[in-house]
Amino acid sequence: MASQHVPGDIRDFILKHIASVAQIEALLLIWSNPEKRWCVARVAARIYAGESETAKALDGLCANGLLVRKDDAFGLIASEENTEMIGRLKEAYARHLIQVTDVIHGKSRGPRPAAETPGLRRDR
């Protein structure tokens, strides 16, 4: 299983709050410096993404209750629960990058039909 190194609670957090690699990168960037207010352009430059993609990622994180937007700047909603979970997410992402991104990408792919499942053939 691709997500075997991703603890269940981190996996659940990703499935609930994270829709893209840009979102996880933006969240971890803002978490690393929570007292700073971040504009879209600055985040985009730091995560090597376009401003449109970054704006969408940041808006999604706001909608999911992880960031707050005030004027044109974003900041972390620094509840104790969020801060601890994002710290653990950072660890998992640093140690198991591929497995964490597989969880993110698997969310958007959804379950695969039986015909596409490796090892299963319909012509038998």
N, CA, C and O atoms as a MOPAC input file, in Angstrom:
PM7 MOZYME 1SCF
protein

 N      0.85500 1    -1.19500 1     0.00000 1
 C      0.00000 1     0.00000 1     0.00000 1
 C      0.88900 1     1.24200 1     0.00000 1
 O      1.81500 1     1.33200 1     0.80600 1
 N      0.62900 1     2.17900 1    -0.87000 1
 C      1.46500 1     3.37000 1    -1.03500 1
 C      1.47200 1     4.25600 1     0.19400 1
 O      2.47000 1     4.92800 1     0.45700 1
 N      0.39700 1     4.27800 1     0.94800 1
 C      0.32400 1     5.18700 1     2.09600 1
 C      0.66300 1     4.50000 1     3.40800 1
 O      0.27700 1     4.98600 1     4.47100 1
 N      1.39100 1     3.35500 1     3.35700 1
 C      1.68800 1     2.59900 1     4.56200 1
 C      2.50300 1     3.38000 1     5.58200 1
 O      2.41700 1     3.08700 1     6.77400 1
 N      3.28500 1     4.35900 1     5.15900 1
 C      4.10100 1     5.14300 1     6.08000 1
 C      3.40700 1     6.40700 1     6.56600 1
 O      3.99100 1     7.19000 1     7.31500 1
 N      2.18500 1     6.60500 1     6.15200 1
 C      1.42600 1     7.78600 1     6.56000 1
 C      0.48300 1     7.35400 1     7.68400 1
 O     -0.44300 1     6.57800 1     7.44900 1
 N      0.71500 1     7.85500 1     8.91300 1
 C     -0.16800 1     7.47700 1    10.02200 1
 C     -1.63400 1     7.79400 1     9.69600 1
 O     -1.92800 1     8.74000 1     8.96400 1
 N     -2.52900 1     7.00300 1    10.24100 1
 C     -3.95200 1     7.13100 1     9.94100 1
 C     -4.51500 1     8.51300 1    10.18900 1
 O     -5.29700 1     9.01200 1     9.38000 1
 N     -4.13000 1     9.15500 1    11.30900 1
 C     -4.68000 1    10.47700 1    11.59300 1
 C     -4.15800 1    11.53400 1    10.62600 1
 O     -4.87300 1    12.47900 1    10.29000 1
 N     -2.92400 1    11.37700 1    10.18200 1
 C     -2.37000 1    12.30100 1     9.18000 1
 C     -3.07100 1    12.06400 1     7.84100 1
 O     -3.42800 1    13.01400 1     7.14400 1
 N     -3.26200 1    10.80800 1     7.49300 1
 C     -3.98300 1    10.46400 1     6.26000 1
 C     -5.38800 1    11.06800 1     6.28200 1
 O     -5.83400 1    11.65300 1     5.29500 1
 N     -6.08200 1    10.92200 1     7.41500 1
 C     -7.43200 1    11.48400 1     7.54600 1
 C     -7.40900 1    13.00300 1     7.41400 1
 O     -8.29000 1    13.58900 1     6.78400 1
 N     -6.39800 1    13.64200 1     8.01100 1
 C     -6.25400 1    15.09600 1     7.92700 1
 C     -6.07900 1    15.51700 1     6.46800 1
 O     -6.70800 1    16.47100 1     6.01000 1
 N     -5.22400 1    14.80000 1     5.74500 1
 C     -5.00400 1    15.10400 1     4.32400 1
 C     -6.30400 1    14.94200 1     3.54600 1
 O     -6.68200 1    15.81800 1     2.76800 1
 N     -6.98000 1    13.83300 1     3.75600 1
 C     -8.21900 1    13.57200 1     3.02700 1
 C     -9.28600 1    14.61200 1     3.32300 1
 O    -10.10100 1    14.93500 1     2.45900 1
 N     -9.28400 1    15.13100 1     4.53000 1
 C    -10.29000 1    16.12300 1     4.92600 1
 C     -9.93600 1    17.54600 1     4.48400 1
 O    -10.82100 1    18.31700 1     4.11200 1
 N     -8.64800 1    17.89500 1     4.52200 1
 C     -8.25600 1    19.30100 1     4.35600 1
 C     -7.38400 1    19.63300 1     3.15000 1
 O     -7.31700 1    20.79800 1     2.75800 1
 N     -6.71700 1    18.65700 1     2.55200 1
 C     -5.71100 1    18.94600 1     1.52600 1
 C     -6.15400 1    18.36300 1     0.18500 1
 O     -6.44400 1    17.17100 1     0.07900 1
 N     -6.20100 1    19.21400 1    -0.83000 1
 C     -6.64700 1    18.77200 1    -2.15200 1
 C     -5.53600 1    18.76100 1    -3.19300 1
 O     -5.72500 1    18.24000 1    -4.29300 1
 N     -4.37200 1    19.33400 1    -2.85800 1
 C     -3.29600 1    19.40200 1    -3.85000 1
 C     -1.94900 1    19.54700 1    -3.16100 1
 O     -1.86200 1    19.90600 1    -1.98700 1
 N     -0.90400 1    19.25800 1    -3.92000 1
 C      0.44600 1    19.45100 1    -3.40400 1
 C      0.68100 1    20.94400 1    -3.14400 1
 O      1.36200 1    21.30100 1    -2.18200 1
 N      0.13300 1    21.80400 1    -3.97700 1
 C      0.27300 1    23.25000 1    -3.74900 1
 C     -0.31200 1    23.63800 1    -2.39300 1
 O      0.24200 1    24.49500 1    -1.70400 1
 N     -1.42200 1    23.01700 1    -2.00700 1
 C     -2.01200 1    23.32600 1    -0.70000 1
 C     -1.10700 1    22.88500 1     0.43600 1
 O     -0.90700 1    23.63100 1     1.39500 1
 N     -0.56100 1    21.69300 1     0.34200 1
 C      0.30100 1    21.23000 1     1.43000 1
 C      1.56400 1    22.09100 1     1.51300 1
 O      2.01700 1    22.42100 1     2.60900 1
 N      2.12500 1    22.45000 1     0.37300 1
 C      3.32100 1    23.29800 1     0.35800 1
 C      3.02200 1    24.67400 1     0.95600 1
 O      3.80400 1    25.19100 1     1.75400 1
 N      1.89100 1    25.26400 1     0.57000 1
 C      1.51200 1    26.57600 1     1.10300 1
 C      1.24400 1    26.50700 1     2.60600 1
 O      1.67900 1    27.37700 1     3.36000 1
 N      0.53500 1    25.48200 1     3.03000 1
 C      0.21800 1    25.32700 1     4.44800 1
 C      1.48700 1    25.17800 1     5.27100 1
 O      1.62600 1    25.82300 1     6.31000 1
 N      2.40700 1    24.34600 1     4.82900 1
 C      3.64700 1    24.14200 1     5.57800 1
 C      4.50400 1    25.40500 1     5.59400 1
 O      5.16000 1    25.69800 1     6.59400 1
 N      4.50200 1    26.14500 1     4.50200 1
 C      5.24100 1    27.40900 1     4.45200 1
 C      4.68200 1    28.39300 1     5.47200 1
 O      5.43700 1    28.98000 1     6.24800 1
 N      3.38500 1    28.57400 1     5.47500 1
 C      2.76800 1    29.53200 1     6.39400 1
 C      2.90200 1    29.04500 1     7.83200 1
 O      3.12400 1    29.85300 1     8.73400 1
 N      2.77300 1    27.73800 1     8.06500 1
 C      2.94100 1    27.16400 1     9.40300 1
 C      4.34300 1    27.42700 1     9.94900 1
 O      4.51800 1    27.64600 1    11.14800 1
 N      5.35100 1    27.40500 1     9.05300 1
 C      6.73800 1    27.59300 1     9.48500 1
 C      7.02400 1    29.00200 1     9.98100 1
 O      8.01500 1    29.22600 1    10.67600 1
 N      6.17400 1    29.94400 1     9.63500 1
 C      6.35400 1    31.33500 1    10.05300 1
 C      4.97600 1    31.93700 1    10.32700 1
 O      4.52500 1    32.81600 1     9.59300 1
 N      4.30000 1    31.46400 1    11.39100 1
 C      2.89100 1    31.81200 1    11.59600 1
 C      2.61500 1    33.27200 1    11.94800 1
 O      1.48900 1    33.74000 1    11.77800 1
 N      3.61600 1    33.99700 1    12.43300 1
 C      3.37300 1    35.39600 1    12.77500 1
 C      3.39000 1    36.30500 1    11.54700 1
 O      2.97000 1    37.46000 1    11.61800 1
 N      3.86400 1    35.79200 1    10.45200 1
 C      3.95600 1    36.56300 1     9.21500 1
 C      2.64100 1    36.46700 1     8.44700 1
 O      1.97200 1    35.43400 1     8.48700 1
 N      2.27400 1    37.52500 1     7.75800 1
 C      1.12400 1    37.53000 1     6.84800 1
 C      1.67400 1    37.32200 1     5.44600 1
 O      2.65300 1    37.95700 1     5.05400 1
 N      1.03800 1    36.42800 1     4.68900 1
 C      1.54700 1    36.01300 1     3.39800 1
 C      0.60300 1    36.42600 1     2.27500 1
 O     -0.59100 1    36.13300 1     2.33300 1
 N      1.12500 1    37.10600 1     1.25000 1
 C      0.31800 1    37.42900 1     0.07700 1
 C      0.47100 1    36.30300 1    -0.94200 1
 O      1.40800 1    35.50900 1    -0.85900 1
 N     -0.43700 1    36.23600 1    -1.88900 1
 C     -0.43000 1    35.18100 1    -2.90300 1
 C      0.89500 1    35.16300 1    -3.66000 1
 O      1.47300 1    34.09400 1    -3.85800 1
 N      1.37700 1    36.30600 1    -4.07700 1
 C      2.60400 1    36.35600 1    -4.87700 1
 C      3.79600 1    35.79600 1    -4.11100 1
 O      4.61100 1    35.06800 1    -4.67800 1
 N      3.90300 1    36.12500 1    -2.84300 1
 C      5.03700 1    35.65000 1    -2.03500 1
 C      4.95900 1    34.13200 1    -1.84400 1
 O      5.96900 1    33.43700 1    -1.95600 1
 N      3.76400 1    33.62600 1    -1.55700 1
 C      3.60600 1    32.17800 1    -1.39500 1
 C      3.91700 1    31.47400 1    -2.71400 1
 O      4.63200 1    30.47200 1    -2.73300 1
 N      3.38100 1    31.99800 1    -3.81500 1
 C      3.60200 1    31.38800 1    -5.13100 1
 C      5.09900 1    31.29600 1    -5.44700 1
 O      5.57200 1    30.27100 1    -5.93800 1
 N      5.83000 1    32.35800 1    -5.16600 1
 C      7.26400 1    32.35900 1    -5.43400 1
 C      7.99700 1    31.33000 1    -4.58000 1
 O      8.94300 1    30.69500 1    -5.04500 1
 N      7.57100 1    31.16900 1    -3.35700 1
 C      8.24600 1    30.24200 1    -2.43500 1
 C      7.90500 1    28.77800 1    -2.70200 1
 O      8.72200 1    27.90000 1    -2.42600 1
 N      6.71100 1    28.49700 1    -3.23300 1
 C      6.34400 1    27.09700 1    -3.48600 1
 C      6.47500 1    26.74000 1    -4.96900 1
 O      6.10900 1    25.63900 1    -5.38100 1
 N      6.99600 1    27.67500 1    -5.76800 1
 C      7.23000 1    27.44400 1    -7.19400 1
 C      5.95900 1    27.03000 1    -7.92500 1
 O      5.93000 1    26.04100 1    -8.65700 1
 N      4.91500 1    27.81500 1    -7.70300 1
 C      3.63300 1    27.58600 1    -8.37600 1
 C      3.15300 1    28.90600 1    -8.95500 1
 O      3.60200 1    29.97500 1    -8.54000 1
 N      2.25100 1    28.83000 1    -9.90300 1
 C      1.67500 1    30.03900 1   -10.47600 1
 C      0.76200 1    30.73000 1    -9.47000 1
 O      0.25200 1    30.09700 1    -8.54500 1
 N      0.56400 1    32.00700 1    -9.65300 1
 C     -0.27200 1    32.76300 1    -8.72000 1
 C     -1.72200 1    32.29600 1    -8.73400 1
 O     -2.37300 1    32.28300 1    -7.69000 1
 N     -2.23200 1    31.91700 1    -9.88700 1
 C     -3.61000 1    31.43800 1    -9.97700 1
 C     -3.78000 1    30.14100 1    -9.17500 1
 O     -4.72100 1    30.00800 1    -8.39200 1
 N     -2.86800 1    29.19300 1    -9.37600 1
 C     -2.91400 1    27.92400 1    -8.63000 1
 C     -2.75000 1    28.17200 1    -7.13100 1
 O     -3.42800 1    27.54900 1    -6.31400 1
 N     -1.85500 1    29.07800 1    -6.78300 1
 C     -1.60600 1    29.38700 1    -5.37400 1
 C     -2.81900 1    30.04400 1    -4.73800 1
 O     -3.18100 1    29.71200 1    -3.60900 1
 N     -3.44900 1    30.96800 1    -5.44200 1
 C     -4.65000 1    31.62600 1    -4.90500 1
 C     -5.74700 1    30.59900 1    -4.64800 1
 O     -6.42700 1    30.65200 1    -3.62300 1
 N     -5.91600 1    29.67400 1    -5.57400 1
 C     -6.91500 1    28.61800 1    -5.41100 1
 C     -6.57100 1    27.73600 1    -4.20200 1
 O     -7.45100 1    27.37600 1    -3.41900 1
 N     -5.29900 1    27.39700 1    -4.06000 1
 C     -4.85800 1    26.57300 1    -2.92800 1
 C     -5.10500 1    27.28700 1    -1.60200 1
 O     -5.60400 1    26.68600 1    -0.65100 1
 N     -4.75700 1    28.56000 1    -1.54200 1
 C     -4.94500 1    29.32500 1    -0.30300 1
 C     -6.42500 1    29.49100 1     0.03300 1
 O     -6.81500 1    29.37700 1     1.19500 1
 N     -7.23700 1    29.75700 1    -0.96800 1
 C     -8.67900 1    29.87600 1    -0.73500 1
 C     -9.25200 1    28.56000 1    -0.20700 1
 O    -10.10900 1    28.56400 1     0.67700 1
 N     -8.78300 1    27.44200 1    -0.74500 1
 C     -9.23200 1    26.14000 1    -0.26200 1
 C     -8.84100 1    25.90300 1     1.18600 1
 O     -9.62500 1    25.35300 1     1.95900 1
 N     -7.63800 1    26.31000 1     1.56000 1
 C     -7.18700 1    26.16200 1     2.94600 1
 C     -8.00000 1    27.04800 1     3.88700 1
 O     -8.24400 1    26.67700 1     5.03500 1
 N     -8.41700 1    28.20800 1     3.40600 1
 C     -9.30600 1    29.06700 1     4.20300 1
 C    -10.66500 1    28.39500 1     4.38100 1
 O    -11.21200 1    28.36300 1     5.48400 1
 N    -11.19700 1    27.86500 1     3.29900 1
 C    -12.50700 1    27.20300 1     3.35200 1
 C    -12.48100 1    26.00100 1     4.29400 1
 O    -13.49900 1    25.66000 1     4.89700 1
 N    -11.31900 1    25.36000 1     4.42000 1
 C    -11.18200 1    24.19300 1     5.29200 1
 C    -10.78200 1    24.54800 1     6.71900 1
 O    -10.50300 1    23.66000 1     7.52500 1
 N    -10.75200 1    25.84500 1     7.03600 1
 C    -10.51500 1    26.27100 1     8.40900 1
 C     -9.07900 1    26.22700 1     8.88900 1
 O     -8.83200 1    26.21400 1    10.09500 1
 N     -8.12200 1    26.20500 1     7.96000 1
 C     -6.72000 1    26.16400 1     8.35400 1
 C     -6.03200 1    27.52300 1     8.25000 1
 O     -5.09300 1    27.81100 1     8.99200 1
 N     -6.50600 1    28.35200 1     7.32600 1
 C     -5.95500 1    29.69300 1     7.14300 1
 C     -7.06900 1    30.71500 1     7.24800 1
 O     -8.25200 1    30.40700 1     7.10000 1
 N     -6.64900 1    31.93500 1     7.50700 1
 C     -7.58200 1    33.05700 1     7.51700 1
 C     -7.04800 1    34.10500 1     6.54200 1
 O     -5.84100 1    34.31600 1     6.42300 1
 N     -7.97600 1    34.74900 1     5.85300 1
 C     -7.59200 1    35.80000 1     4.91200 1
 C     -8.07000 1    37.13100 1     5.47000 1
 O     -9.23300 1    37.29000 1     5.84000 1
 N     -7.14800 1    38.08100 1     5.52100 1
 C     -7.49300 1    39.43900 1     5.93400 1
 C     -6.90100 1    40.37300 1     4.88900 1
 O     -5.68700 1    40.43500 1     4.69600 1
 N     -7.79000 1    41.09500 1     4.22400 1
 C     -7.39700 1    41.91700 1     3.07700 1
 C     -6.78000 1    40.98700 1     2.03300 1
 O     -7.43900 1    40.05200 1     1.58000 1
 N     -5.55200 1    41.22400 1     1.65100 1
 C     -4.91100 1    40.37600 1     0.64600 1
 C     -3.79500 1    39.51800 1     1.24500 1
 O     -2.87200 1    39.11300 1     0.53800 1
 N     -3.88400 1    39.24300 1     2.54300 1
 C     -2.85100 1    38.45100 1     3.20400 1
 C     -3.47400 1    37.26600 1     3.92700 1
 O     -4.60300 1    37.32700 1     4.41300 1
 N     -2.70900 1    36.19600 1     3.98100 1
 C     -3.16500 1    34.95800 1     4.59900 1
 C     -2.32900 1    34.65300 1     5.82600 1
 O     -1.13300 1    34.94300 1     5.87200 1
 N     -2.97100 1    34.07100 1     6.81000 1
 C     -2.26700 1    33.66400 1     8.02000 1
 C     -2.84700 1    32.36800 1     8.54700 1
 O     -3.94200 1    31.95600 1     8.16400 1
 N     -2.10700 1    31.74300 1     9.41800 1
 C     -2.49800 1    30.46500 1     9.99400 1
 C     -3.54000 1    30.66300 1    11.08300 1
 O     -3.43300 1    31.58800 1    11.88700 1
 N     -4.54800 1    29.79800 1    11.11200 1
 C     -5.45100 1    29.72300 1    12.25600 1
 C     -4.74000 1    28.78800 1    13.22200 1
 O     -4.78800 1    27.56700 1    13.07500 1
 N     -4.09000 1    29.37100 1    14.19400 1
 C     -3.13400 1    28.64600 1    15.03300 1
 C     -3.76900 1    28.03200 1    16.28100 1
 O     -3.34000 1    28.31300 1    17.40100 1
 N     -4.77700 1    27.20500 1    16.09100 1
 C     -5.30300 1    26.47100 1    17.23400 1
 C     -4.27000 1    25.42400 1    17.63800 1
 O     -3.43300 1    25.02800 1    16.82600 1
 N     -4.32700 1    24.98600 1    18.86400 1
 C     -3.37700 1    23.97900 1    19.34300 1
 C     -3.47300 1    22.71000 1    18.50100 1
 O     -2.45700 1    22.10700 1    18.15600 1
 N     -4.69400 1    22.31000 1    18.17400 1
 C     -4.91200 1    21.10200 1    17.38100 1
 C     -4.31500 1    21.24800 1    15.98200 1
 O     -3.61900 1    20.35100 1    15.50500 1
 N     -4.58600 1    22.38200 1    15.32100 1
 C     -4.03900 1    22.60900 1    13.97900 1
 C     -2.51500 1    22.64100 1    14.01000 1
 O     -1.86300 1    22.01400 1    13.17500 1
 N     -1.95300 1    23.35700 1    14.95600 1
 C     -0.50900 1    23.50500 1    15.03400 1
 C      0.17800 1    22.15900 1    15.21700 1
 O      1.18000 1    21.88200 1    14.55800 1
 N     -0.34600 1    21.32500 1    16.09800 1
 C      0.25300 1    20.00400 1    16.32100 1
 C      0.11000 1    19.11900 1    15.08200 1
 O      1.07100 1    18.47000 1    14.66700 1
 N     -1.07200 1    19.09100 1    14.49800 1
 C     -1.30800 1    18.22800 1    13.34200 1
 C     -0.46400 1    18.65800 1    12.14700 1
 O      0.07600 1    17.80800 1    11.43900 1
 N     -0.34400 1    19.94900 1    11.91400 1
 C      0.45900 1    20.44000 1    10.79000 1
 C      1.93700 1    20.11600 1    11.03000 1
 O      2.65900 1    19.80200 1    10.08400 1
 N      2.38800 1    20.18800 1    12.27100 1
 C      3.75900 1    19.79200 1    12.60400 1
 C      4.00800 1    18.32400 1    12.29000 1
 O      5.06000 1    17.96700 1    11.76000 1
 N      3.04900 1    17.48100 1    12.61600 1
 C      3.16600 1    16.05700 1    12.30900 1
 C      3.07800 1    15.80800 1    10.80700 1
 O      3.75700 1    14.92900 1    10.27600 1
 N      2.24100 1    16.58400 1    10.12700 1
 C      2.14800 1    16.49600 1     8.67400 1
 C      3.48900 1    16.86300 1     8.04000 1
 O      3.93000 1    16.21300 1     7.09200 1
 N      4.12800 1    17.89200 1     8.55800 1
 C      5.44400 1    18.31000 1     8.05200 1
 C      6.44700 1    17.16600 1     8.17600 1
 O      7.19900 1    16.89500 1     7.23900 1
 N      6.46300 1    16.49600 1     9.32700 1
 C      7.36100 1    15.36300 1     9.53100 1
 C      7.09000 1    14.25100 1     8.52200 1
 O      8.00900 1    13.73600 1     7.88600 1
 N      5.82400 1    13.89100 1     8.38700 1
 C      5.45500 1    12.81900 1     7.45500 1
 C      5.82900 1    13.20400 1     6.02900 1
 O      6.33100 1    12.37000 1     5.27500 1
 N      5.59100 1    14.44900 1     5.65500 1
 C      5.88500 1    14.91900 1     4.30200 1
 C      7.39000 1    14.90400 1     4.04400 1
 O      7.83100 1    14.55400 1     2.94900 1
 N      8.17400 1    15.28200 1     5.04700 1
 C      9.63200 1    15.29200 1     4.89800 1
 C     10.20300 1    13.87400 1     4.79600 1
 O     11.15100 1    13.63700 1     4.04700 1
 N      9.63800 1    12.95200 1     5.53400 1
 C     10.16100 1    11.58100 1     5.56900 1
 C      9.57400 1    10.67700 1     4.48800 1
 O     10.24400 1     9.76500 1     4.00300 1
 N      8.33300 1    10.92700 1     4.11700 1
 C      7.62100 1    10.03300 1     3.21000 1
 C      6.89300 1    10.83200 1     2.13200 1
 O      5.68200 1    10.70600 1     1.95500 1
 N      7.64300 1    11.64100 1     1.42900 1
 C      7.09200 1    12.54500 1     0.41500 1
 C      6.19300 1    11.81800 1    -0.58400 1
 O      5.07000 1    12.25200 1    -0.84300 1
 N      6.67600 1    10.73900 1    -1.13000 1
 C      5.91200 1    10.03500 1    -2.16700 1
 C      4.61200 1     9.47700 1    -1.60100 1
 O      3.56200 1     9.58800 1    -2.23500 1
 N      4.67300 1     8.87700 1    -0.41500 1
 C      3.47200 1     8.30000 1     0.17300 1
 C      2.43600 1     9.37600 1     0.50100 1
 O      1.24000 1     9.16900 1     0.29300 1
 N      2.89000 1    10.52300 1     1.01300 1
 C      1.96200 1    11.61400 1     1.32700 1
 C      1.33200 1    12.15300 1     0.04700 1
 O      0.12200 1    12.37500 1     0.00000 1
 N      2.13700 1    12.36300 1    -0.98400 1
 C      1.56200 1    12.86800 1    -2.23400 1
 C      0.65600 1    11.82500 1    -2.88500 1
 O     -0.30400 1    12.18100 1    -3.56700 1
 N      0.95100 1    10.54100 1    -2.68000 1
 C      0.04900 1     9.50000 1    -3.18100 1
 C     -1.32900 1     9.59200 1    -2.52700 1
 O     -2.34500 1     9.36900 1    -3.18400 1
 N     -1.36500 1     9.92100 1    -1.23600 1
 C     -2.64800 1    10.09800 1    -0.55600 1
 C     -3.41000 1    11.26500 1    -1.18700 1
 O     -4.61000 1    11.16700 1    -1.44100 1
 N     -2.70700 1    12.35900 1    -1.43600 1
 C     -3.33400 1    13.53800 1    -2.05100 1
 C     -3.85900 1    13.19800 1    -3.44500 1
 O     -5.00900 1    13.49500 1    -3.76900 1
 N     -3.02100 1    12.57800 1    -4.26300 1
 C     -3.42000 1    12.25800 1    -5.63100 1
 C     -4.49200 1    11.18000 1    -5.67100 1
 O     -5.36300 1    11.20200 1    -6.54200 1
 N     -4.43700 1    10.24800 1    -4.74800 1
 C     -5.45500 1     9.20800 1    -4.67200 1
 C     -6.81900 1     9.77400 1    -4.36900 1
 O     -7.83500 1     9.23900 1    -4.81200 1
 N     -6.84400 1    10.85200 1    -3.61600 1
 C     -8.10300 1    11.52200 1    -3.28300 1
 C     -8.78200 1    12.03800 1    -4.54500 1
 O    -10.00000 1    11.92400 1    -4.69100 1
 N     -8.00400 1    12.59800 1    -5.44800 1
 C     -8.59400 1    13.16000 1    -6.67100 1
 C     -8.92100 1    12.07900 1    -7.69600 1
 O     -9.81100 1    12.25900 1    -8.52700 1
 N     -8.20200 1    10.95100 1    -7.64100 1
 C     -8.47200 1     9.86200 1    -8.59000 1
 C     -9.69000 1     9.05700 1    -8.19800 1
 O    -10.43100 1     8.58400 1    -9.05900 1
 N     -9.90100 1     8.89700 1    -6.90500 1
 C    -11.00400 1     8.06700 1    -6.43500 1
 C    -10.72000 1     6.60700 1    -6.69100 1
 O     -9.63300 1     6.26200 1    -7.15600 1
 N    -11.67000 1     5.74200 1    -6.40000 1
 C    -11.44800 1     4.31500 1    -6.62900 1
 C    -11.36500 1     4.01000 1    -8.11700 1
 O    -12.07500 1     4.60100 1    -8.93000 1
 N    -10.48500 1     3.07800 1    -8.45500 1
 C    -10.33000 1     2.70300 1    -9.85500 1
 C    -11.31100 1     1.59900 1   -10.19800 1
 O    -11.53900 1     0.70000 1    -9.38900 1
 N    -11.89800 1     1.65300 1   -11.39400 1
 C    -12.77400 1     0.56100 1   -11.82900 1
 C    -11.98800 1    -0.74200 1   -11.91100 1
 O    -10.77300 1    -0.72200 1   -12.10800 1
 N    -12.66400 1    -1.86300 1   -11.76300 1
 C    -12.02200 1    -3.17400 1   -11.76900 1
 C    -11.20600 1    -3.39700 1   -13.03000 1
 O    -10.14900 1    -4.02500 1   -12.96800 1
 N    -11.66100 1    -2.90700 1   -14.16100 1
 C    -10.94400 1    -3.09900 1   -15.42500 1
 C     -9.57500 1    -2.43200 1   -15.40700 1
 O     -8.68400 1    -2.84000 1   -16.15100 1
 N     -9.39200 1    -1.41400 1   -14.57200 1
 C     -8.12000 1    -0.71400 1   -14.49600 1
 C     -7.25400 1    -1.20700 1   -13.35600 1
 O     -6.10000 1    -0.79500 1   -13.24500 1
 N     -7.76300 1    -2.05500 1   -12.52400 1
 C     -7.00200 1    -2.54300 1   -11.38600 1
 C     -5.96000 1    -3.52500 1   -11.86700 1
 O     -6.29600 1    -4.50000 1   -12.53900 1
 N     -4.66300 1    -3.28200 1   -11.52800 1
 C     -3.62100 1    -4.19500 1   -11.97000 1
 C     -3.90200 1    -5.61600 1   -11.50500 1
 O     -4.35600 1    -5.83500 1   -10.38200 1
 N     -3.63000 1    -6.56900 1   -12.37200 1
 C     -3.78900 1    -7.95600 1   -12.00400 1
 C     -5.17600 1    -8.51700 1   -12.25300 1
 O     -5.35600 1    -9.73400 1   -12.19600 1
 N     -6.14200 1    -7.69400 1   -12.52100 1
 C     -7.49600 1    -8.16000 1   -12.79500 1
 C     -7.78500 1    -8.01300 1   -14.28300 1
 O     -7.56700 1    -6.95400 1   -14.87000 1
 N     -8.27200 1    -9.07700 1   -14.87300 1
 C     -8.60000 1    -9.01600 1   -16.29200 1
 C    -10.04300 1    -9.43600 1   -16.46800 1
 O    -10.51300 1   -10.36100 1   -15.80500 1
 N    -10.73500 1    -8.76800 1   -17.34600 1
 C    -12.14900 1    -9.05100 1   -17.58400 1
 C    -12.35300 1   -10.20400 1   -18.56800 1
 O    -13.43900 1   -10.78300 1   -18.62300 1
 N    -11.32100 1   -10.54200 1   -19.34500 1
 C    -11.48500 1   -11.54300 1   -20.39700 1
 C    -11.25900 1   -12.97600 1   -19.93800 1
 O    -11.08700 1   -13.86200 1   -20.77600 1
 N    -11.25500 1   -13.22200 1   -18.67700 1
 C    -11.05100 1   -14.58100 1   -18.16700 1
 C    -12.35300 1   -15.27600 1   -17.94200 1
 O    -12.37200 1   -16.43000 1   -17.51400 1

